[in-house]
Amino acid sequence: MVVLLSVSMVALKSYRSHTDTSEIIINQPLIKDKTVEQSRMTPRKKSNSFLLDEMGNEMSVIENYLFDLDDSSSFVSSFDESSFEESSFEDSDGSDYLLNVSSMIFSVNKSSNLFQHGCYMRGTIKGKKKLLPKEKLEELGCSQRPPKAIVFGVKKAGTTTLKEFLAFHPDVSVAPKELKFLNTNSLAKQGLAKYASLMPYSLPGQIPIEKTPGYLVRWKCAGNLKRMIPDCKLIGILNDPVHRAISDYVHLRYVEENRIGGASELSPKHANKVPHYEAKSTFEESVLYPNGSIKVWNTLLDTGLYYKHAKFWLDYFPAENFLYLDANDLIHSPVQSLREIEKFLGLRTFFSDDIFHFNESKGFYCVRYPLYSCMPSGKGRPHPDVDENVIKQLQEYFEPYNKMFSQLVNKTFSWTTYSENFIS
């Protein structure tokens, strides 16, 4: 089978000027990455084979064969386009792919399996990421700036996968970890300059983005963000509330049983707060009283009341500043979700079906370009068997709120209504 892999190159859009609050730039000395400095001093041994991905599979054959960055201070690959205008290579599943080299954006160093993305040299998902040398950062105008967009919800709905996929777009710079800045009083009170200092370096034309899925349900974050970044764009990816609650329960029990100190969310100090978490030995015990009534105060369930949380945030930001995505779409059609984000943020079109590949052995989509890269297989944990009557009871509880939320944001989700035979 032969497939044409072509990544569209659309002229880079001119971004609208930032507001005063978003123009804060940290004028601290640029960080020197010792690893980068050493690599410039010590010649790297050239490898005759390609590096492997997390699972030990040689999956970067296409791009690594085509592109090679030299070890000089220039990170621009030079090659004769005419000789590679239409080249065929075998992909990891044995099928052939034709690549139109003139349309490619990134160049991959086949010795290190890294490519330049903005102010960094980076690799696969969860792979290496190195800050460029100081002189290169200065030449490119790299700086740390507050986020212009935030993935602010919701926990156990695919926010990490969304962040990792989005981070491949050439016109964004995504914080690698959850900053939890807006809900941490000791950080938020230090203001916008502190926020910027925690963000990754970005090019002048890149949009800085951070992801902390707890912001949506922690209402104090709305006021903190409004004071600091009043024009911030907010992206929420939301899961079926029943399925989300079970995933959250599984995660809490795993952390409680395997992490030293247990799950902080289950600490007794939170017991008098409303809502708060409770995760007993079974999911059913966690969300229902012995008489069968629902523990509506349990954060496992309260988090899924998207209407309540979204309505609160609308008191601080206008409707056009929000984009809500269906987690089910990200799983089955990642391009659809990422195209929505591109349009929402005013980004050039980068994501296409050619960028992704459904990995049959893993059972989910992986990134094909610029490096074959997949989320770790152990990201999701198996769910326990939950009583079907309990699931139906929770669906009946959530459905009115689901419908109100859909009306509020003028969008229908796969879980807006539950069919009679639907079991999460």
C-alpha positions in Angstrom: 0.0 0.0 0.0 1.4 3.4 -0.9 0.2 6.5 0.9 1.2 10.1 0.1 2.4 11.8 3.3 2.3 15.5 2.8 2.3 18.2 5.5 0.8 21.5 4.3 3.0 24.6 4.6 0.7 27.6 5.0 2.3 31.0 5.4 2.9 31.9 9.1 0.2 34.1 10.3 1.0 37.4 11.9 -0.1 37.3 15.4 -2.2 40.1 16.9 -0.2 42.2 19.3 -0.3 41.0 22.9 -2.0 42.9 25.7 0.2 44.6 28.2 -0.2 41.9 30.8 0.9 39.2 28.3 4.0 41.1 27.2 5.8 40.5 30.4 9.1 38.9 29.5 11.6 37.6 32.0 14.9 39.4 31.4 17.0 37.0 33.4 20.2 35.4 32.1 19.5 32.8 29.5 20.0 29.3 30.9 22.9 27.3 29.6 22.2 23.7 29.1 25.4 21.8 30.2 24.4 18.8 28.2 24.2 20.9 25.0 27.5 22.7 25.8 29.3 19.3 26.3 27.8 17.9 23.1 29.3 20.9 21.2 32.7 20.3 22.7 32.7 16.5 22.4 32.1 15.1 18.9 29.2 12.6 19.0 29.8 9.1 17.7 27.8 8.6 14.5 25.4 5.8 14.7 24.8 3.4 11.9 21.3 2.5 13.1 18.3 4.5 14.2 17.3 5.1 17.9 14.4 3.2 19.3 11.2 4.4 20.8 10.0 3.7 24.3 8.9 0.2 23.3 12.1 -0.7 21.6 10.7 -0.4 18.1 12.6 1.3 15.3 9.9 3.7 14.2 11.6 6.8 13.1 12.9 5.5 9.8 11.2 7.9 7.5 12.1 11.2 8.8 15.5 10.2 10.2 16.5 8.9 6.8 15.5 12.1 5.0 16.9 14.7 7.4 20.2 15.2 9.1 21.3 18.2 11.1 25.0 18.9 11.3 26.7 19.5 14.7 27.5 23.1 14.0 25.7 26.1 15.6 23.3 26.2 12.6 20.1 24.1 13.2 19.0 24.3 9.6 19.4 21.2 7.5 20.8 21.7 4.0 20.0 19.1 1.3 19.1 18.9 -2.4 15.3 18.9 -2.5 15.2 17.7 -6.0 16.8 14.4 -5.1 14.2 13.7 -2.4 11.1 15.2 -4.1 9.3 11.9 -4.0 11.0 9.2 -2.0 9.5 5.9 -0.8 10.4 4.3 2.5 9.0 1.5 4.5 7.2 2.4 7.6 7.1 0.3 10.8 4.0 -1.6 9.7 5.7 -2.6 6.4 3.7 -0.3 4.2 5.3 2.2 1.9 4.9 5.9 2.2 5.8 8.7 -0.2 6.9 12.0 1.3 6.9 15.4 -0.3 10.0 16.8 1.2 9.4 20.4 0.1 6.4 20.5 2.4 8.2 19.4 5.5 8.6 21.8 8.5 11.0 20.1 10.9 14.4 18.6 10.4 15.4 15.6 12.5 19.0 14.8 13.5 19.4 11.1 12.8 22.3 10.8 15.3 20.4 12.2 18.3 16.8 11.6 17.1 16.1 15.3 18.1 14.6 18.1 16.0 14.5 21.8 16.7 11.1 23.0 17.9 11.2 26.7 18.8 13.8 27.3 21.4 14.5 23.7 22.1 15.9 20.5 20.6 13.3 17.8 21.4 12.6 14.2 20.7 9.6 11.9 21.1 6.7 12.2 23.6 8.3 11.9 27.1 11.7 12.0 25.4 14.6 14.3 25.6 14.2 18.1 25.5 17.3 20.4 25.5 17.3 24.2 25.6 19.3 25.7 22.7 22.7 27.3 23.4 22.6 30.9 24.8 23.7 32.6 21.6 21.0 30.8 19.6 18.3 31.8 22.1 19.4 35.4 21.8 19.5 35.2 18.0 15.9 33.8 17.9 14.5 36.2 20.5 13.5 33.4 22.9 12.0 34.5 26.2 9.8 33.2 29.0 6.3 34.7 28.8 3.0 34.1 30.6 0.6 31.7 28.9 -1.7 33.0 26.3 -3.8 29.8 26.4 -4.4 27.2 29.2 -5.8 23.7 29.1 -7.7 24.1 32.3 -9.8 21.0 32.5 -10.6 18.4 33.3 -8.8 15.6 35.2 -8.9 12.1 33.7 -10.2 13.2 30.3 -7.1 13.0 28.2 -5.5 16.4 29.0 -1.9 14.9 29.0 -2.5 13.3 25.6 -3.9 16.5 24.2 -0.9 18.5 25.6 1.6 16.1 24.1 0.0 16.1 20.7 -0.4 19.9 20.7 3.2 20.4 21.7 4.3 19.2 18.2 2.7 22.2 16.5 5.5 24.6 15.4 3.7 27.7 16.6 3.1 26.8 20.3 5.4 26.3 23.3 3.8 24.1 25.9 4.9 23.8 29.5 6.0 20.2 30.1 4.5 19.9 33.6 1.3 21.0 35.3 2.3 24.3 37.0 -0.7 24.5 39.4 0.1 28.2 39.6 -3.4 29.7 39.8 -4.6 27.4 42.6 -1.4 27.6 44.7 -1.6 30.7 46.9 2.1 31.1 47.5 2.7 31.2 43.7 -0.3 33.2 42.6 0.4 36.1 45.0 3.8 36.6 43.3 2.0 37.7 40.2 2.6 37.6 36.5 6.4 37.8 36.5 6.5 34.6 38.6 4.1 32.9 36.2 6.3 33.8 33.3 9.4 32.5 35.0 7.8 29.0 35.3 7.0 28.8 31.6 9.2 27.4 28.9 11.1 29.6 26.5 9.2 30.5 23.4 9.8 32.3 20.1 8.2 35.7 19.6 5.6 34.2 17.2 4.8 31.2 19.4 1.8 31.0 21.8 2.9 29.9 25.3 0.5 27.3 26.7 0.2 25.5 30.0 -1.9 22.6 31.2 -3.4 22.2 34.7 -6.7 20.3 34.5 -7.6 21.2 38.1 -8.2 24.9 37.3 -11.8 24.4 36.0 -13.1 23.0 39.3 -11.1 25.3 41.6 -13.1 28.5 41.3 -10.5 30.8 42.9 -8.4 30.2 39.8 -10.9 32.2 37.7 -10.3 35.4 39.7 -6.5 34.9 39.8 -6.3 34.5 36.1 -8.7 37.4 35.3 -6.4 39.8 37.3 -3.3 38.6 35.5 -4.2 37.6 32.0 -7.7 39.0 31.2 -7.6 37.9 27.5 -6.4 34.3 28.2 -7.9 31.5 26.0 -9.2 28.5 27.9 -9.4 24.9 26.5 -11.3 22.2 28.3 -11.4 18.6 27.2 -14.2 16.7 28.9 -15.1 13.0 29.4 -18.4 11.3 30.0 -18.9 12.2 33.7 -19.5 8.6 34.8 -16.5 7.2 33.0 -14.4 10.1 34.3 -15.5 9.4 37.9 -14.4 5.8 37.6 -11.1 6.7 36.1 -10.5 9.3 38.8 -11.4 6.6 41.4 -8.9 4.1 39.9 -6.2 6.7 39.9 -6.8 7.7 43.5 -6.8 4.1 44.7 -3.6 3.4 42.8 -1.8 6.5 44.3 -3.1 5.7 47.8 -1.8 2.2 47.7 1.5 2.7 45.8 2.8 6.1 46.7 4.6 6.9 49.9 2.2 9.1 51.9 -0.7 8.1 49.8 -3.0 10.4 47.8 -3.0 13.9 49.2 -6.5 14.4 48.0 -7.7 11.8 50.5 -6.0 13.5 53.4 -8.2 13.9 56.5 -7.6 17.6 56.4 -9.9 17.9 53.4 -12.8 15.9 55.1 -14.7 19.0 56.1 -14.6 20.7 52.7 -17.4 20.6 50.2 -16.8 19.0 47.9 -14.0 16.6 48.9 -12.8 13.2 47.7 -13.7 9.9 49.2 -12.4 6.7 47.7 -13.4 3.5 49.6 -12.5 -0.1 48.8 -15.1 -0.1 45.9 -16.3 2.5 43.5 -19.9 1.8 44.5 -19.2 2.5 48.2 -17.4 5.7 47.2 -20.3 7.3 45.4 -23.4 5.8 47.1 -24.6 5.7 50.7 -25.7 2.3 52.1 -29.3 3.4 51.5 -28.5 3.9 47.8 -28.6 7.7 47.7 -25.8 9.5 45.8 -22.9 11.2 47.6 -23.2 14.4 45.5 -20.4 16.1 47.6 -17.8 13.6 46.5 -15.3 15.3 44.1 -15.4 12.1 42.0 -18.9 13.3 41.0 -18.8 17.0 41.5 -16.0 17.4 39.0 -18.3 16.0 36.3 -20.9 18.8 36.8 -19.5 20.7 33.9 -22.5 23.0 33.6 -21.9 24.3 37.2 -18.2 24.9 36.7 -18.4 26.4 33.2 -21.2 28.8 34.2 -19.1 30.1 37.1 -16.1 30.8 34.8 -18.4 32.7 32.4 -18.7 35.4 35.2 -15.0 36.1 34.5 -14.4 35.5 30.8 -16.5 35.9 27.7 -17.9 32.8 25.9 -15.6 33.3 23.0 -12.6 32.7 25.2 -13.6 29.1 25.8 -13.2 25.9 23.7 -14.6 22.6 25.1 -13.6 19.4 23.4 -15.0 15.9 23.7 -12.4 13.3 25.0 -14.1 10.7 22.8 -13.2 12.7 19.7 -9.5 13.0 20.7 -9.4 9.2 21.1 -11.0 8.3 17.8 -10.2 11.4 15.6 -7.3 13.5 17.1 -7.1 15.6 14.0 -10.6 16.9 14.5 -9.9 18.1 18.1 -6.5 19.6 17.1 -8.0 21.4 14.1 -10.5 23.0 16.5 -7.7 24.2 18.7 -5.8 25.6 15.7 -8.9 27.6 14.6 -9.6 28.7 18.2 -6.0 30.0 18.8 -5.6 31.4 15.2 -2.8 29.0 14.4 -1.8 28.0 10.9 -3.0 24.5 9.8 -0.4 21.9 10.8 -2.3 18.8 11.9 -3.7 16.4 9.3 -4.4 12.7 9.0 -0.9 12.2 7.7 0.6 13.4 11.0 -1.0 10.5 12.9 -1.0 6.7 12.6 -3.4 4.3 14.4 -1.1 1.8 16.1 -2.9 -1.5 16.0 -0.7 -3.1 18.7 -1.2 -0.2 21.1 -4.8 0.4 20.3 -4.5 4.2 20.0 -3.2 6.9 17.7 0.5 7.8 17.6 2.3 10.8 16.1 4.0 9.9 12.8 5.8 13.2 12.0 8.3 14.6 12.7 9.2 11.5 14.8 7.1 8.4 15.4 6.0 8.9 18.9 3.3 7.3 21.2 1.9 7.9 24.6 3.2 5.3 27.1 1.1 2.2 27.0 0.5 2.2 30.7 -1.0 5.7 30.8 -4.5 4.3 31.3 -5.3 1.8 34.0 -8.0 -0.9 33.7 -11.4 -0.1 35.3 -13.0 -2.3 37.8 -16.3 -4.0 37.0 -19.0 -1.6 38.3 -22.5 -2.6 39.0 -24.6 -1.7 35.9 -27.4 -0.4 38.1 -25.0 2.0 39.8 -23.8 3.2 36.4 -27.4 3.7 35.2 -28.2 5.6 38.4 -25.2 7.9 37.9 -26.1 8.5 34.3 -29.6 9.5 35.3 -28.1 11.9 37.8 -25.7 13.5 35.3 -27.8 13.6 32.2 -29.8 16.8 33.1 -26.5 18.6 33.8 -25.0 17.3 30.6 -27.9 18.7 28.6 -27.7 22.1 30.3 -23.9 22.2 29.7 -24.4 21.4 26.0 -27.0 24.2 25.7 -24.6 26.6 27.6 -21.7 26.0 25.2 -23.9 25.3 22.1 -22.2 22.0 21.4 -23.4 18.4 21.5 -21.1 15.8 23.1 -21.0 12.0 22.8 -22.3 11.9 26.4 -24.8 14.7 26.3 -27.5 12.0 26.5 -27.3 8.4 27.4 -29.0 5.8 25.3 -31.1 3.2 27.0 -28.6 0.5 26.6 -25.5 2.6 27.1 -23.1 1.4 29.8 -20.0 3.4 30.4 
